[in-house]
Amino acid sequence: MLQERLTVRTYLLGENQHFASFEHAQLSERVREMLQHAGEEVALLPVQVEATFNRWLVQEATTLAYHDMFFLTAALVLLTAVPVLWLRQRRVH
């Protein structure tokens, strides 16, 4: 189930990426500068910038998928706890 949520979240985040936006261009340039300052080869910078964005996308999707699983688990616990408490209370009387 976690893998399914990860797939859905990755797809949705990928669909919402605005690669032509001003913020993306600024961020891309900043990452490029940092990589170049770190001594990376200039010819490989576009590939490395794209790989960095892909890693960020996967990390964000993974976090959101774990949040989905947490909320699903919490809902299941609450949905089962209420009837159990109700049955326990009925048995006492």
C-alpha positions as CSV (number, residue, x, y, z in Angstrom):
1,M,0.0,0.0,0.0
2,L,2.9,2.3,0.8
3,Q,4.3,1.7,-2.7
4,E,1.0,2.6,-4.3
5,R,0.8,5.8,-2.3
6,L,4.4,6.6,-3.3
7,T,3.6,6.1,-6.9
8,V,0.5,8.3,-6.7
9,R,2.3,11.0,-4.8
10,T,5.3,11.0,-7.2
11,Y,2.9,11.2,-10.2
12,L,0.9,14.1,-8.7
13,L,4.0,16.0,-7.7
14,G,5.5,15.5,-11.2
15,E,2.3,16.8,-12.7
16,N,2.4,19.9,-10.6
17,Q,6.0,20.8,-11.4
18,H,6.1,24.1,-13.3
19,F,9.5,23.9,-15.1
20,A,8.9,27.1,-16.9
21,S,8.2,29.1,-13.8
22,F,10.4,32.0,-12.6
23,E,11.0,30.2,-9.2
24,H,12.1,27.1,-10.9
25,A,14.5,29.0,-13.1
26,Q,16.0,30.7,-10.1
27,L,16.3,27.5,-8.1
28,S,17.8,25.7,-11.1
29,E,20.4,28.5,-11.5
30,R,21.2,28.4,-7.8
31,V,21.7,24.6,-7.8
32,R,23.9,25.0,-10.9
33,E,26.0,27.6,-9.2
34,M,26.4,25.5,-6.1
35,L,27.4,22.4,-8.1
36,Q,29.8,24.5,-10.2
37,H,31.3,26.0,-7.0
38,A,31.7,22.5,-5.6
39,G,34.0,21.7,-8.6
40,E,31.6,19.7,-10.8
41,E,32.3,19.5,-14.5
42,V,30.4,22.2,-16.5
43,A,29.3,19.8,-19.2
44,L,27.5,17.6,-16.7
45,L,25.7,20.4,-14.8
46,P,22.4,20.1,-16.6
47,V,22.2,16.4,-15.8
48,Q,23.2,16.9,-12.2
49,V,20.7,19.7,-11.7
50,E,17.9,17.5,-13.1
51,A,19.1,14.6,-10.9
52,T,18.9,16.9,-7.9
53,F,15.4,18.0,-8.7
54,N,14.4,14.3,-9.1
55,R,15.9,13.4,-5.7
56,W,13.9,16.3,-4.1
57,L,10.7,15.1,-5.9
58,V,11.2,11.5,-4.6
59,Q,12.0,12.7,-1.1
60,E,8.8,14.9,-1.0
61,A,6.7,12.1,-2.5
62,T,8.1,9.7,0.1
63,T,7.3,12.0,3.0
64,L,3.7,12.6,1.7
65,A,3.2,8.8,1.2
66,Y,4.3,8.1,4.8
67,H,1.9,10.9,6.0
68,D,-0.9,9.2,4.0
69,M,-0.1,5.9,5.7
70,F,0.0,7.5,9.1
71,F,-3.4,9.1,8.6
72,L,-4.9,5.8,7.2
73,T,-3.5,3.9,10.2
74,A,-4.8,6.5,12.6
75,A,-8.3,6.3,11.0
76,L,-8.3,2.5,11.2
77,V,-7.4,2.6,14.9
78,L,-10.1,5.1,15.6
79,L,-12.7,3.2,13.6
80,T,-11.9,0.0,15.5
81,A,-11.4,1.5,18.9
82,V,-14.9,3.0,19.1
83,P,-16.8,-0.3,18.5
84,V,-14.5,-2.1,20.9
85,L,-15.0,0.4,23.6
86,W,-18.8,0.3,23.0
87,L,-18.8,-3.5,23.2
88,R,-16.7,-3.4,26.3
89,Q,-19.1,-1.0,28.0
90,R,-22.1,-3.1,27.0
91,R,-20.6,-6.2,28.4
92,V,-19.9,-4.5,31.8
93,H,-23.6,-3.6,32.2
